[in-house]
Amino acid sequence: MKDDLMDLGIISDTLETACNWKNIKNVWKEVRKVIKKRPRTVCMVHASHAYENGANLYFIFLSPMKKGDEISDYNKFHHSIIDAIVKSGGSLSHHHGIGKSFAPWYESHIGPVAFGMLKAIKGYLDPDYILNPGGTLGLDYEGKKK
């Protein structure tokens, strides 16, 4: 679907987050505000998982691409949405993992101690960084040891 929409000059993506019930309205409002600030952009949101202490929100956007600067335009927009998720109190992910897209936010999101522990475990189990490089943990998201 993304390729077909890109052929029409439209970028589309889905970002998911988890938050507690007390903060769900704030996350919904703040993230939508950032997405809707972009001209001619559609923002859809739904919650597909609900729990005693909170729920996840899926933000889906459709927006015209900036011709001639598509990759940079997408990255700037995508990063602004992730910033809004984090600043409003949402998690970096609900269940899809961190991966390369969210890696730059990961250490500040979980803290240096937790991040250091994950790095140490990864280094111990995979000293050559050959298993899923830059994947779920996003520790070497540019293919380099961090």
C-alpha atoms as an extended CHARMM CRD file, in Angstrom:
* protein
*
       146  EXT
         1         1  MET       CA              0.0000000000        0.0000000000        0.0000000000  PROA      1               0.0000000000
         2         2  LYS       CA              2.8180000000        2.4100000000        0.8600000000  PROA      2               0.0000000000
         3         3  ASP       CA              4.4300000000        1.9980000000       -2.5650000000  PROA      3               0.0000000000
         4         4  ASP       CA              1.1560000000        2.6650000000       -4.3650000000  PROA      4               0.0000000000
         5         5  LEU       CA              0.5350000000        5.7750000000       -2.2860000000  PROA      5               0.0000000000
         6         6  MET       CA              4.1090000000        6.9720000000       -2.8480000000  PROA      6               0.0000000000
         7         7  ASP       CA              3.5320000000        6.6180000000       -6.5980000000  PROA      7               0.0000000000
         8         8  LEU       CA              0.7350000000        9.1440000000       -6.0730000000  PROA      8               0.0000000000
         9         9  GLY       CA              2.9980000000       11.4780000000       -4.0640000000  PROA      9               0.0000000000
        10        10  ILE       CA              1.6240000000       10.5090000000       -0.6470000000  PROA      10              0.0000000000
        11        11  ILE       CA              3.5900000000        9.3090000000        2.3640000000  PROA      11              0.0000000000
        12        12  SER       CA              1.8950000000        7.0340000000        4.8380000000  PROA      12              0.0000000000
        13        13  ASP       CA              2.9840000000        5.3670000000        8.0280000000  PROA      13              0.0000000000
        14        14  THR       CA              1.7750000000        3.9220000000       11.2960000000  PROA      14              0.0000000000
        15        15  LEU       CA              3.2870000000        4.6740000000       14.6960000000  PROA      15              0.0000000000
        16        16  GLU       CA              2.1600000000        2.8840000000       17.8290000000  PROA      16              0.0000000000
        17        17  THR       CA              2.5820000000        3.7420000000       21.4700000000  PROA      17              0.0000000000
        18        18  ALA       CA              1.3670000000        2.6020000000       24.8630000000  PROA      18              0.0000000000
        19        19  CYS       CA              0.2170000000        4.8910000000       27.6310000000  PROA      19              0.0000000000
        20        20  ASN       CA             -1.7360000000        4.7510000000       30.8630000000  PROA      20              0.0000000000
        21        21  TRP       CA             -5.4130000000        5.7090000000       31.0590000000  PROA      21              0.0000000000
        22        22  LYS       CA             -4.6200000000        8.9150000000       32.9330000000  PROA      22              0.0000000000
        23        23  ASN       CA             -2.4460000000       10.1400000000       30.0510000000  PROA      23              0.0000000000
        24        24  ILE       CA             -4.1750000000        8.6590000000       26.9950000000  PROA      24              0.0000000000
        25        25  LYS       CA             -6.1150000000       11.8100000000       26.1070000000  PROA      25              0.0000000000
        26        26  ASN       CA             -2.9760000000       13.9580000000       26.3820000000  PROA      26              0.0000000000
        27        27  VAL       CA             -0.9520000000       11.6100000000       24.1400000000  PROA      27              0.0000000000
        28        28  TRP       CA             -3.8130000000       11.4740000000       21.6230000000  PROA      28              0.0000000000
        29        29  LYS       CA             -4.1650000000       15.2830000000       21.5930000000  PROA      29              0.0000000000
        30        30  GLU       CA             -0.4600000000       16.1900000000       21.4480000000  PROA      30              0.0000000000
        31        31  VAL       CA              0.4980000000       13.6830000000       18.7670000000  PROA      31              0.0000000000
        32        32  ARG       CA             -2.5160000000       14.5740000000       16.6140000000  PROA      32              0.0000000000
        33        33  LYS       CA             -1.6040000000       18.2480000000       16.9670000000  PROA      33              0.0000000000
        34        34  VAL       CA              1.8510000000       17.6040000000       15.4810000000  PROA      34              0.0000000000
        35        35  ILE       CA              0.5020000000       15.4340000000       12.6610000000  PROA      35              0.0000000000
        36        36  LYS       CA             -2.3700000000       17.7910000000       11.8110000000  PROA      36              0.0000000000
        37        37  LYS       CA             -0.0270000000       20.8110000000       11.7720000000  PROA      37              0.0000000000
        38        38  ARG       CA              1.2860000000       19.5130000000        8.4620000000  PROA      38              0.0000000000
        39        39  PRO       CA             -0.9030000000       20.8600000000        5.6390000000  PROA      39              0.0000000000
        40        40  ARG       CA             -3.3690000000       18.5100000000        3.9100000000  PROA      40              0.0000000000
        41        41  THR       CA             -2.5250000000       15.6230000000        6.2350000000  PROA      41              0.0000000000
        42        42  VAL       CA             -4.9440000000       12.9520000000        7.3920000000  PROA      42              0.0000000000
        43        43  CYS       CA             -4.4760000000       11.5470000000       10.8930000000  PROA      43              0.0000000000
        44        44  MET       CA             -6.3200000000        8.4500000000       12.0370000000  PROA      44              0.0000000000
        45        45  VAL       CA             -6.0080000000        6.9460000000       15.5100000000  PROA      45              0.0000000000
        46        46  HSD       CA             -7.3170000000        3.7680000000       17.0540000000  PROA      46              0.0000000000
        47        47  ALA       CA             -6.6460000000        1.6350000000       20.1040000000  PROA      47              0.0000000000
        48        48  SER       CA             -6.4330000000       -2.0580000000       19.4070000000  PROA      48              0.0000000000
        49        49  HSD       CA             -5.2480000000       -3.2680000000       22.8150000000  PROA      49              0.0000000000
        50        50  ALA       CA             -6.7020000000       -2.2470000000       26.1680000000  PROA      50              0.0000000000
        51        51  TYR       CA             -5.5430000000       -3.2270000000       29.6260000000  PROA      51              0.0000000000
        52        52  GLU       CA             -6.3850000000       -2.4780000000       33.2410000000  PROA      52              0.0000000000
        53        53  ASN       CA             -3.7010000000        0.2150000000       33.4150000000  PROA      53              0.0000000000
        54        54  GLY       CA             -3.8240000000        1.6740000000       29.8740000000  PROA      54              0.0000000000
        55        55  ALA       CA             -3.9810000000        1.0780000000       26.1560000000  PROA      55              0.0000000000
        56        56  ASN       CA             -2.0420000000        1.4190000000       22.9510000000  PROA      56              0.0000000000
        57        57  LEU       CA             -2.7090000000        4.0330000000       20.3160000000  PROA      57              0.0000000000
        58        58  TYR       CA             -1.9950000000        3.5360000000       16.6190000000  PROA      58              0.0000000000
        59        59  PHE       CA             -1.4460000000        6.7920000000       14.7510000000  PROA      59              0.0000000000
        60        60  ILE       CA             -1.7940000000        6.4860000000       10.9850000000  PROA      60              0.0000000000
        61        61  PHE       CA             -1.0230000000        9.4000000000        8.7110000000  PROA      61              0.0000000000
        62        62  LEU       CA             -1.3510000000       10.1820000000        5.0230000000  PROA      62              0.0000000000
        63        63  SER       CA              0.3700000000       13.3020000000        3.7340000000  PROA      63              0.0000000000
        64        64  PRO       CA              1.6460000000       14.8020000000        0.4770000000  PROA      64              0.0000000000
        65        65  MET       CA              5.3770000000       14.3160000000       -0.1080000000  PROA      65              0.0000000000
        66        66  LYS       CA              7.6560000000       17.2750000000       -0.6100000000  PROA      66              0.0000000000
        67        67  LYS       CA              8.7490000000       16.7840000000       -4.2330000000  PROA      67              0.0000000000
        68        68  GLY       CA             12.4930000000       16.5220000000       -4.6930000000  PROA      68              0.0000000000
        69        69  ASP       CA             13.1600000000       16.0920000000       -0.9650000000  PROA      69              0.0000000000
        70        70  GLU       CA             11.0120000000       13.0690000000       -0.1470000000  PROA      70              0.0000000000
        71        71  ILE       CA             13.3850000000       11.1910000000        2.1760000000  PROA      71              0.0000000000
        72        72  SER       CA             14.4280000000       14.1910000000        4.2480000000  PROA      72              0.0000000000
        73        73  ASP       CA             10.8340000000       15.4050000000        4.3890000000  PROA      73              0.0000000000
        74        74  TYR       CA              9.5880000000       12.0290000000        5.5890000000  PROA      74              0.0000000000
        75        75  ASN       CA             12.3710000000       11.7040000000        8.1900000000  PROA      75              0.0000000000
        76        76  LYS       CA             11.7590000000       15.1810000000        9.6280000000  PROA      76              0.0000000000
        77        77  PHE       CA              8.0140000000       14.5690000000        9.8410000000  PROA      77              0.0000000000
        78        78  HSD       CA              8.4140000000       11.0780000000       11.2890000000  PROA      78              0.0000000000
        79        79  HSD       CA             10.8960000000       12.3510000000       13.9140000000  PROA      79              0.0000000000
        80        80  SER       CA              8.5350000000       15.1580000000       14.9250000000  PROA      80              0.0000000000
        81        81  ILE       CA              5.8130000000       12.5710000000       15.5750000000  PROA      81              0.0000000000
        82        82  ILE       CA              8.1530000000       10.4040000000       17.6730000000  PROA      82              0.0000000000
        83        83  ASP       CA              9.2220000000       13.5010000000       19.6170000000  PROA      83              0.0000000000
        84        84  ALA       CA              5.5540000000       14.2720000000       20.3180000000  PROA      84              0.0000000000
        85        85  ILE       CA              4.8990000000       10.7070000000       21.4810000000  PROA      85              0.0000000000
        86        86  VAL       CA              7.8170000000       10.8180000000       23.9170000000  PROA      86              0.0000000000
        87        87  LYS       CA              7.1600000000       14.3750000000       25.1480000000  PROA      87              0.0000000000
        88        88  SER       CA              3.5010000000       13.6140000000       25.8120000000  PROA      88              0.0000000000
        89        89  GLY       CA              4.3230000000       10.5300000000       27.8730000000  PROA      89              0.0000000000
        90        90  GLY       CA              3.7850000000        7.7050000000       25.4070000000  PROA      90              0.0000000000
        91        91  SER       CA              6.1620000000        4.7800000000       25.1000000000  PROA      91              0.0000000000
        92        92  LEU       CA              8.3780000000        4.3100000000       22.0590000000  PROA      92              0.0000000000
        93        93  SER       CA              6.4720000000        1.1630000000       21.1870000000  PROA      93              0.0000000000
        94        94  HSD       CA              3.5640000000       -0.9510000000       22.2880000000  PROA      94              0.0000000000
        95        95  HSD       CA              4.5400000000       -4.3620000000       20.9120000000  PROA      95              0.0000000000
        96        96  HSD       CA              6.3910000000       -3.9220000000       17.6340000000  PROA      96              0.0000000000
        97        97  GLY       CA              9.7520000000       -3.2380000000       19.2500000000  PROA      97              0.0000000000
        98        98  ILE       CA             12.1660000000       -0.3580000000       18.9400000000  PROA      98              0.0000000000
        99        99  GLY       CA             14.1250000000       -1.1200000000       15.7890000000  PROA      99              0.0000000000
       100       100  LYS       CA             16.1010000000        1.2890000000       13.6790000000  PROA      100             0.0000000000
       101       101  SER       CA             13.4880000000        4.0290000000       13.4270000000  PROA      101             0.0000000000
       102       102  PHE       CA             13.2000000000        4.5660000000       17.1660000000  PROA      102             0.0000000000
       103       103  ALA       CA             16.7910000000        3.7550000000       18.1310000000  PROA      103             0.0000000000
       104       104  PRO       CA             17.9250000000        7.3870000000       18.5010000000  PROA      104             0.0000000000
       105       105  TRP       CA             15.3310000000        7.8990000000       21.2850000000  PROA      105             0.0000000000
       106       106  TYR       CA             15.8450000000        4.5750000000       23.0590000000  PROA      106             0.0000000000
       107       107  GLU       CA             18.5890000000        5.3690000000       25.5760000000  PROA      107             0.0000000000
       108       108  SER       CA             16.9470000000        8.5640000000       26.8080000000  PROA      108             0.0000000000
       109       109  HSD       CA             13.5900000000        6.7840000000       27.0000000000  PROA      109             0.0000000000
       110       110  ILE       CA             14.6780000000        3.8700000000       29.2060000000  PROA      110             0.0000000000
       111       111  GLY       CA             17.6150000000        5.5630000000       30.9180000000  PROA      111             0.0000000000
       112       112  PRO       CA             21.3700000000        5.0080000000       30.7660000000  PROA      112             0.0000000000
       113       113  VAL       CA             21.4410000000        2.1620000000       33.3190000000  PROA      113             0.0000000000
       114       114  ALA       CA             18.8200000000        0.0240000000       31.5710000000  PROA      114             0.0000000000
       115       115  PHE       CA             20.3190000000        0.8300000000       28.1850000000  PROA      115             0.0000000000
       116       116  GLY       CA             23.7980000000       -0.0900000000       29.4380000000  PROA      116             0.0000000000
       117       117  MET       CA             22.4790000000       -3.4100000000       30.7270000000  PROA      117             0.0000000000
       118       118  LEU       CA             20.9050000000       -4.2430000000       27.3600000000  PROA      118             0.0000000000
       119       119  LYS       CA             24.1100000000       -3.2510000000       25.5990000000  PROA      119             0.0000000000
       120       120  ALA       CA             26.1520000000       -5.4740000000       27.9190000000  PROA      120             0.0000000000
       121       121  ILE       CA             23.8370000000       -8.4550000000       27.3550000000  PROA      121             0.0000000000
       122       122  LYS       CA             23.9440000000       -7.9120000000       23.5900000000  PROA      122             0.0000000000
       123       123  GLY       CA             27.7530000000       -7.6350000000       23.7270000000  PROA      123             0.0000000000
       124       124  TYR       CA             28.0330000000      -10.8200000000       25.7750000000  PROA      124             0.0000000000
       125       125  LEU       CA             25.6810000000      -12.9120000000       23.6590000000  PROA      125             0.0000000000
       126       126  ASP       CA             26.7160000000      -11.4350000000       20.3170000000  PROA      126             0.0000000000
       127       127  PRO       CA             30.2360000000       -9.9640000000       20.6090000000  PROA      127             0.0000000000
       128       128  ASP       CA             30.5930000000       -9.5740000000       16.8390000000  PROA      128             0.0000000000
       129       129  TYR       CA             27.2030000000       -7.8290000000       16.4480000000  PROA      129             0.0000000000
       130       130  ILE       CA             26.1180000000      -10.2310000000       13.7130000000  PROA      130             0.0000000000
       131       131  LEU       CA             22.6540000000      -11.1730000000       15.0370000000  PROA      131             0.0000000000
       132       132  ASN       CA             19.9370000000       -8.7870000000       13.9000000000  PROA      132             0.0000000000
       133       133  PRO       CA             22.2910000000       -5.7940000000       13.5810000000  PROA      133             0.0000000000
       134       134  GLY       CA             20.4710000000       -2.5880000000       14.4060000000  PROA      134             0.0000000000
       135       135  GLY       CA             17.2430000000       -4.4980000000       14.9030000000  PROA      135             0.0000000000
       136       136  THR       CA             14.9620000000       -4.7660000000       17.8920000000  PROA      136             0.0000000000
       137       137  LEU       CA             17.2870000000       -3.0870000000       20.3820000000  PROA      137             0.0000000000
       138       138  GLY       CA             18.4820000000       -0.4790000000       17.9220000000  PROA      138             0.0000000000
       139       139  LEU       CA             21.8810000000       -0.5270000000       19.5930000000  PROA      139             0.0000000000
       140       140  ASP       CA             23.8460000000       -0.2350000000       16.3940000000  PROA      140             0.0000000000
       141       141  TYR       CA             21.2360000000        1.3650000000       14.1720000000  PROA      141             0.0000000000
       142       142  GLU       CA             23.8360000000        2.5470000000       11.6650000000  PROA      142             0.0000000000
       143       143  GLY       CA             25.6130000000       -0.7970000000       11.6010000000  PROA      143             0.0000000000
       144       144  LYS       CA             28.2430000000        0.3260000000       14.0850000000  PROA      144             0.0000000000
       145       145  LYS       CA             28.8780000000       -0.7000000000       17.6530000000  PROA      145             0.0000000000
       146       146  LYS       CA             27.7650000000        1.9880000000       20.0520000000  PROA      146             0.0000000000
